[in-house]
């Protein structure tokens, strides 16, 4: 952490927002002299104050620590060309029960976003509504710039997904399953399909019938199937369900490799917080149908706590 660089950045943000040192001090319950010392690089704010400053200045804690904005993300915000998923004021009810309440968030190119929340918080309903498996009551969803209400086919062509367990034909081979998907989507690049098979480490078993696959192999085949369309966004709902530790580790490594090599955005819903912490760079907490928090995993690491600790802290704070 470069205190001087951070201090200059805080001074720039304060000026940009039109606040005096005294006004910032009053917001934080400290003296303006303390703010002055930060801006001169003499002292640095502790993590609780950094968190509040991030909310005041609309930047992340990590940006404050780095002493500069994430310019890539700011550029994306301005142009709207690299938003892979845009969800705005999304609401969904079943009968009189409102499940999703004005959900708004974006996912950018290359993001790995973890969607976490208590049971019944609305995770699966949100994912199924994004994919148009459920009709929304109000709001909008754009995938790759295409509105699912107006251009559903084009929007869905931008995404691959596994909802709960992959649904594959059991009595034919893994290769034939992938061939069916490629024919449906008019994918003729055989070399690419072979690359995917190698990518998910199924080259030795791809010609076996799926019913002979282990659960981990079925999950990897489902992932290959989701990647056939070369999606910009991969959506996975509880992808580690039923997997043993080796299978979970293998899936994690494959997803990281996909993200790194293809710059593919990934949205993962999971109740295994340790896995979310290991793979994701951004976290969305959903609770009672609303987005409770949206933060970078680096903020959790800086606090030297686990994602589980942060999760329960955020949920508890919302209830108070």
N, C-alpha and C positions, 0 to 999 in steps of 0.2 A: 504494500500500500504506500503510495507516494503522497504524503500529507500536503505538500506544497501544491502538487497538481490538483488534488481533491479540493483544496481551499480555493484555488483560482476558479475551479469549475462551480463551486457553491456561490462564489461572488458573481459569476456570470449569470447563473440561473436566478439569483436573487434580483439582480438588475433587470434581467429579462422579464421577470414577473412583476416588477415594479414595487418590490418590498425594500424597506430600510433594514439595517441590522437590528434596530430596536424592535421593529414589527416581527421579524423572524424570532428574535429572542422571546417576545411575548407569546408567540404561538407555541413555543417549545417549553415555556416556563423557566427560561434561563436568562442571564444578563446579555446585553448586547456586546459586552466586552468578550464573552465567550465566543460569540459569532465572529467577532473581529479576529480573535486568535486563530480560529479555524481558517479564515480567509487569508491569513498571513502564513499559514503552514506551521504554526507553533504547536497547536494541539489538533486532535481529530475527534469528531463526535463518536460516541459509542453506538453500538448496533441499534439500540431502541430509538435513539435520536435519528440515526441514518434512515430507519424505516419510516419515521414520521416525515423527514425531509423528502424522501422519495415520493410520498403522497402529496406533499405541498407542491413540489416542482414537477410532478408527473414524469418522473424518470425511475429507473430501477435502482435498487441498492447497489447492484453490480456496476452500473454506470457511474454512480457516485464514487465507488471505490476505485474505478479506473480513471476517474477524473475526466471523462468524456462520454458523449452519447454514443450509442450504437448507431453509427451513421447509416449502416445498411438498412436497419429497421426504420429509421426516420425517413429515409428515401422511399422505402416501400409505402409508408404511411401517406406520403404526398402523392405518389403516382398511382397507387392501387393496382399496379400491374403484376406484382408478385405475391398478392394475397391468394393463397390456394383455397382457403375456406373463409367465408364471411357469414356469420350468423348474427342477425339483428332482431331484437325484440321478439324472439321465438316463444310462442306459448302453445301448450297442448293440454287438453282436458280429456278425461274419460268420464262421460256423464257429467255429474256435478263436481267431480274431483279434479282439481287443477294440478297437473303433474309438473309442467314446465311453466315458469313465470317470467316472461320478458328476458329470455336468455340472450346475451350479446357477447360475442368474442370473435377473434380472428385467428387464423393459423397461416403462417408465412412459409414460403418455400424453404425447405431444409429444416423446419421445426420438428422436434419430437416432443409432443405434448401429452402429458399424463392427465387423464380425467379420473378424479377420485371423489369419493363421497360415501356416506353411510348407506346401508341397504335401504332401498326404497327412495333414494334421493332424486332419482330421475336419470341415471347414467344411460341405461339401455334405451329408455324412451327417447332421450335426446339423440342418441346415435341412429335409432330407427327412423326418427323424424327427419334428421339430416339426409338420410338415404331414401326418403320418401316411402318407406315401408309403412309409416303412419302419416296421415294428413295433418298438417299443422292447423291450429285455429287462427293464428295471426303471426305476423312477422315475415322474415325472408331468410332464405339460405342460398348462397351462391358458391358453387364449386368450380374452380378454375375460371371464374368470371361469369359462369352461366347460372341463371336463376332457375331453381328446380321447378318453379311454378310455370315458367314460360318455355324453358328449353331442357326438359328433364333428361332426355336421351343424351344430349351433349354434356350435361352436368355429370350424369352417372358414368359417362365414358372417361371422366377424369379421375375416377376413384376405384379402388379395389377394396374389398372388405371381407372380414370373417366375423360373423356375429355368433357368439358362443362357440358351437362346434362346427367345423367345416362340413358341408353337406355334399358328399361325393358318392358316385356310383360304386357300390361295394364289389360287384361281381365282374368288373372289368379292371384292367390295369391302370396304374397311375398315369402312364403315358396316354392311354385312350381317354381318360378323364380330361387331361390337358388339351388333347386334340379336339374334343367336343367344344370346350370353351373357346379355343382358337378359331374354330369354324363359325361359331355363333358371333364372334366379334371380328370376323374377317381378318384374322392375323395369319399372314402367310410366311412370316420370317421363321423358318425352321431352326436357323442358327440361334436366334434369340430364345426360342423355346428350350433348346438344348442348354443354353447358358443358364436359364432359370433352374433347370433340373440340377445342374452342377451347383448352382448358387445355394439351393436348399439341401444339398448333400444327399440326393436321392438317386444318383446315377446307377448305383449297384442294385437298386430294388424297383426302379421305375416301371419295369415290365411285369412285376408281380401284381396279382389282384389286390385291390385295396383292402379287402377283408382280411388279408394276411398281415397288414401293416400294424405296427404298434401305434398307440395313441400319439406319441411324438412324431412318428412318420406321417400319420394322417394330418397332423397339424401343419407339418412342413409342406405336404402336398397341397393343403388348403391355401397356404401362403403362396406357393407357386402359382396356383390357380388365380389368386387375387392379383398377381403381378403380370399376368398374361397381357393385359391391356396397356402396360407401361403407364400406370396411373401416376398422377401428380400427388395424390393423397391416398394413403393407406390407412384404413380404419379397422381397428382390432378391438373387439369386445371380449374381455376376459380370455386372452389368448393362451394363458398358462394353465387354465382349468384342467385338473387331472394329470398334469405333467409331473414327472419326478424331477429332482434337482438337476440331473444331467440334461433332461429335456428342456427345462427352463433356461439353463445356461446356454444351451445350443441355440434356442430360439432368440435369446437376447443378442448373441453374437451375430446371428444372421440379420436381425433388424438393424443393428448398428452398422453393419456392412452395407446394407441397402441404402441407409440414410447417407452414409459417407460417399459411396461410389455413384449413386444415382441422384443425390441431393433431393431425395424423396421426403415429403412431409409425412409424418406418422402421428395419428391420434390413437392413444391406447387407453382403454378403460380397464381398470383392474382394482381388485381389493387387496392385492399383495403389494403393500407400500414399499417394501424393500426393493422389489423389482422395478417399480416405477422410478424410485430414486436412482437405481443403477443405470437406467437407460435414458430417461427423459431429461430435457434441458429446460422445460417449462411445465408448470403445474396449474391445472384448473381444479378448484374444489367446488363441487356442487352439493348443496344441502337444501332440502325441502323445496326442490324445484328452482332454486336460484343459484347463480354463480356467487359463491361466498368469497373466493379469493382467486387471483391470477398473479403468479409470481415465478421468478426464475429459481431453479434448483440451487444456483450459486448462493443465493441469499440464505438458504438453509445451511449450506456448508459453512458459510462465513460465521453463522451463529454457533457452529460446532454442536449441532443437535441433529437428530434424525428427522426424516420426513414425517414419521409417525408422530413425533413430539410436536412438530409444527402443525400437523393436521388437527390433532386434538386441541391444540391451543387456539387455532382459528375457529373450530367448531364451537368451542366453549365460549369464546369471545362473542360470537354471533348470538348465542343463547342468552347472554347476560343483558 
